[in-house]
Amino acid sequence: MIGEIRFDMGTLDFSGKTVGALYVYPAAVQPVILTNRKRDISSGDIYYRYNGANLKIGSTELQQIIENRVAALSQSVLGKHISNIMANGIENSAILNLSTGEVDGKGGKFAIDQKALSKVAFVKEGQFVETSGAPTLTLVGEIQERDVSNLDLYPFSYTESLGKVRNQVPEIKQNEFNQLIRDNNIKTNRAYSSVRYTSTVKQKKFNENGTISSGEAYIYNQSAIDFLVKKAKEIVDIRASRTECK
């Protein structure tokens, strides 16, 4: 569990005396950020162990933790992908977007059907484990050529997206929902949204160079809904904690 603090307790025999011992394991994901308000500790606070004291973390220490995390991620994940690309050859490699099902390679793009994509997503969630380098999942079926529209990849309108978020977080206000979209750049992130063009010419310009015409509506996918639900819950929790303090 992300943010979970793992520790072991026990006793040791030391110079004829029994001594209690507590060992706290290094966090799997750092920094560990508080999510609930308790007394004089606020949600979002990060504490650091300095010499002889636990204090709110300073900018230097926080920056170092972030740099270490990015470096570790690059070595473990990005490094593996680069090694695979070099071994397989760039012309034989492609990138799969698990949010949209788009596969982008040297020869062009194609899309994986949403039903099959939901099974592929299990790999992302860690439900399968590789054994001796063997594939964790095999897709079986016939490849069918058809036009994939934006509505296939991003099926929800703004109104539908707001409704789906409110189904899980009824307390979220519409202006807060709009703010989440703006603050997190949802509209400019193709992993979450796209523009719903009615003109094929405008759609082609957008696909080729990202040109966005004014006044166009945006559509969203399930990944956007999941992300916005998470952020909406954080807003509601913060609002509740402030109410308790009054």
C-alpha positions as CSV (number, residue, x, y, z in Angstrom):
1,M,0.0,0.0,0.0
2,I,1.4,3.4,-1.0
3,G,2.2,5.6,2.0
4,E,2.0,2.6,4.4
5,I,4.5,2.7,7.2
6,R,5.9,-0.8,7.8
7,F,7.6,-1.6,11.0
8,D,8.5,-4.6,13.3
9,M,8.6,-4.8,17.1
10,G,10.3,-7.2,19.3
11,T,12.7,-7.7,22.2
12,L,16.5,-8.3,22.3
13,D,18.7,-9.6,25.0
14,F,21.4,-7.0,25.7
15,S,24.0,-7.4,28.5
16,G,21.7,-9.5,30.5
17,K,18.7,-7.2,30.0
18,T,15.7,-7.4,27.8
19,V,15.4,-4.4,25.6
20,G,12.5,-3.5,23.4
21,A,13.3,-2.8,19.7
22,L,11.4,-1.0,17.0
23,Y,12.5,-1.1,13.3
24,V,10.8,1.1,10.7
25,Y,11.4,0.0,7.1
26,P,12.3,2.6,4.5
27,A,9.1,3.8,2.7
28,A,8.6,2.1,-0.7
29,V,7.5,5.5,-2.2
30,Q,9.0,8.7,-0.9
31,P,8.2,11.3,0.4
32,V,5.4,10.0,2.7
33,I,2.7,12.7,2.7
34,L,0.1,13.0,5.5
35,T,-3.5,12.6,4.2
36,N,-5.5,13.3,7.3
37,R,-5.5,16.2,9.7
38,K,-4.8,15.3,13.3
39,R,-4.5,17.9,16.0
40,D,-1.6,20.2,14.9
41,I,-0.7,18.1,11.9
42,S,-2.3,19.1,8.6
43,S,-3.1,17.1,5.5
44,G,-0.2,17.5,3.0
45,D,2.5,17.9,5.6
46,I,5.8,16.1,5.1
47,Y,8.1,15.5,8.1
48,Y,11.8,14.7,8.0
49,R,14.1,13.2,10.6
50,Y,16.8,15.7,11.4
51,N,19.5,15.4,14.1
52,G,17.5,14.7,17.3
53,A,14.1,16.0,16.0
54,N,11.3,15.4,13.6
55,L,10.5,18.6,11.7
56,K,8.6,19.7,8.6
57,I,10.9,19.0,5.7
58,G,13.1,21.7,4.2
59,S,13.3,22.5,0.5
60,T,16.8,21.0,0.2
61,E,15.9,17.6,1.7
62,L,12.6,17.5,-0.3
63,Q,14.3,18.2,-3.5
64,Q,16.8,15.5,-2.9
65,I,14.1,12.9,-2.2
66,I,12.3,13.9,-5.4
67,E,15.5,13.6,-7.4
68,N,16.3,10.2,-5.9
69,R,12.8,9.0,-6.8
70,V,13.0,10.2,-10.4
71,A,16.4,8.6,-10.7
72,A,15.2,5.3,-9.4
73,L,12.2,5.3,-11.6
74,S,14.3,6.1,-14.7
75,Q,16.7,3.3,-13.9
76,S,14.0,0.7,-13.1
77,V,11.3,1.5,-15.6
78,L,12.7,3.7,-18.3
79,G,16.0,1.9,-18.4
80,K,14.2,-1.4,-19.0
81,H,12.1,0.0,-21.9
82,I,15.1,1.6,-23.5
83,S,17.0,-1.7,-23.3
84,N,14.1,-3.5,-24.9
85,I,13.8,-1.0,-27.7
86,M,17.5,-1.3,-28.4
87,A,17.4,-5.1,-28.3
88,N,14.3,-5.3,-30.5
89,G,15.2,-2.5,-32.8
90,I,13.4,0.9,-33.1
91,E,11.6,-0.2,-36.3
92,N,10.1,-3.2,-34.4
93,S,9.1,-1.2,-31.3
94,A,6.0,0.8,-30.4
95,I,4.4,2.5,-27.5
96,L,1.1,1.4,-26.0
97,N,-1.0,4.0,-24.2
98,L,-3.0,2.0,-21.6
99,S,-5.4,4.8,-21.2
100,T,-6.6,5.2,-24.8
101,G,-5.5,1.9,-26.4
102,E,-3.4,3.7,-29.0
103,V,-0.2,2.0,-30.2
104,D,2.2,4.4,-31.8
105,G,5.2,3.0,-33.8
106,K,7.4,3.8,-36.7
107,G,4.9,2.4,-39.2
108,G,2.0,4.5,-37.8
109,K,-0.8,4.1,-35.2
110,F,-3.4,1.5,-34.5
111,A,-5.8,1.0,-31.6
112,I,-6.5,-1.9,-29.3
113,D,-10.2,-2.6,-28.6
114,Q,-11.4,-1.3,-25.2
115,K,-12.6,-4.8,-24.2
116,A,-9.1,-6.2,-24.8
117,L,-7.5,-3.1,-23.3
118,S,-9.2,-3.7,-20.0
119,K,-7.4,-7.0,-19.7
120,V,-4.1,-5.5,-20.7
121,A,-4.6,-2.9,-17.9
122,F,-4.3,-5.8,-15.4
123,V,-0.6,-5.8,-16.1
124,K,-0.4,-2.2,-15.2
125,E,-2.1,-2.9,-11.9
126,G,0.4,-5.6,-11.1
127,Q,-2.0,-8.5,-11.2
128,F,0.3,-10.7,-13.2
129,V,4.0,-11.5,-12.5
130,E,6.6,-12.2,-15.1
131,T,8.3,-15.6,-14.8
132,S,11.7,-16.0,-16.4
133,G,11.0,-13.1,-18.8
134,A,7.9,-14.8,-20.2
135,P,5.0,-12.6,-21.4
136,T,2.3,-12.1,-18.7
137,L,-0.5,-11.8,-21.2
138,T,-1.3,-12.9,-24.7
139,L,-3.8,-11.1,-26.9
140,V,-5.6,-13.5,-29.3
141,G,-7.9,-12.5,-32.1
142,E,-8.2,-11.2,-35.6
143,I,-7.1,-7.7,-36.5
144,Q,-10.0,-5.8,-38.1
145,E,-9.5,-2.6,-40.0
146,R,-11.9,0.2,-39.1
147,D,-11.9,3.9,-38.4
148,V,-11.4,4.7,-34.7
149,S,-13.1,7.9,-33.8
150,N,-12.3,10.1,-30.8
151,L,-15.6,9.0,-29.3
152,D,-14.2,5.5,-29.1
153,L,-11.2,6.7,-27.2
154,Y,-12.9,9.5,-25.2
155,P,-16.6,8.5,-24.8
156,F,-17.7,11.0,-22.1
157,S,-18.8,14.6,-22.6
158,Y,-18.2,17.3,-20.0
159,T,-21.7,16.8,-18.5
160,E,-21.3,13.0,-18.4
161,S,-17.9,13.4,-16.8
162,L,-19.2,15.7,-14.1
163,G,-22.0,13.3,-13.4
164,K,-19.7,10.3,-13.1
165,V,-17.5,12.2,-10.6
166,R,-20.5,13.3,-8.6
167,N,-21.8,9.7,-8.4
168,Q,-18.7,8.9,-6.4
169,V,-18.1,12.3,-4.7
170,P,-21.5,13.9,-4.4
171,E,-20.1,16.8,-2.3
172,I,-18.0,18.2,-5.1
173,K,-19.1,21.5,-6.6
174,Q,-19.2,22.3,-10.3
175,N,-16.8,25.2,-9.9
176,E,-14.4,22.9,-8.0
177,F,-14.7,20.3,-10.8
178,N,-13.9,23.0,-13.4
179,Q,-10.9,24.1,-11.3
180,L,-9.6,20.6,-11.1
181,I,-9.7,20.4,-14.9
182,R,-7.8,23.6,-15.3
183,D,-5.2,23.1,-12.5
184,N,-4.3,19.6,-13.7
185,N,-4.2,20.5,-17.4
186,I,-6.7,17.8,-18.2
187,K,-7.7,19.3,-21.5
188,T,-4.1,19.4,-22.9
189,N,-3.3,15.8,-21.8
190,R,-4.2,13.3,-24.5
191,A,-4.1,10.5,-21.8
192,Y,-7.3,12.1,-20.4
193,S,-9.1,14.1,-23.0
194,S,-9.3,15.3,-26.6
195,V,-11.3,17.8,-28.6
196,R,-14.6,16.7,-30.2
197,Y,-14.3,18.1,-33.7
198,T,-17.2,18.0,-36.1
199,S,-15.0,19.0,-39.0
200,T,-12.6,16.4,-40.3
201,V,-10.2,19.1,-41.5
202,K,-10.0,20.6,-38.0
203,Q,-9.6,17.1,-36.5
204,K,-6.7,16.4,-38.9
205,K,-4.9,19.6,-37.9
206,F,-5.3,18.7,-34.2
207,N,-4.0,15.2,-34.7
208,E,-1.0,16.4,-36.8
209,N,0.2,19.4,-34.8
210,G,-2.1,19.9,-31.8
211,T,-3.9,23.0,-33.3
212,I,-7.0,23.6,-31.2
213,S,-9.8,25.7,-32.6
214,S,-11.7,28.0,-30.2
215,G,-15.2,27.1,-29.1
216,E,-14.7,23.3,-29.5
217,A,-16.0,20.9,-26.9
218,Y,-13.8,18.5,-25.0
219,I,-14.4,14.8,-24.4
220,Y,-12.9,12.6,-21.7
221,N,-12.0,8.9,-21.0
222,Q,-12.3,6.7,-18.0
223,S,-8.7,7.5,-16.9
224,A,-9.8,11.2,-16.6
225,I,-12.8,10.2,-14.5
226,D,-10.7,8.1,-12.2
227,F,-8.1,10.9,-11.8
228,L,-10.8,13.6,-11.1
229,V,-12.5,11.4,-8.6
230,K,-9.3,11.0,-6.7
231,K,-8.7,14.8,-6.7
232,A,-12.3,15.6,-5.8
233,K,-12.1,13.3,-2.7
234,E,-9.0,15.3,-1.6
235,I,-10.8,18.6,-2.0
236,V,-13.8,17.3,0.0
237,D,-11.5,15.9,2.8
238,I,-9.6,19.2,3.1
239,R,-12.9,21.1,3.2
240,A,-14.2,18.8,6.0
241,S,-10.9,19.2,8.0
242,R,-11.3,23.0,7.8
243,T,-14.8,22.8,9.0
244,E,-13.7,20.7,12.0
245,C,-11.2,23.3,13.0
246,K,-13.8,26.1,13.2
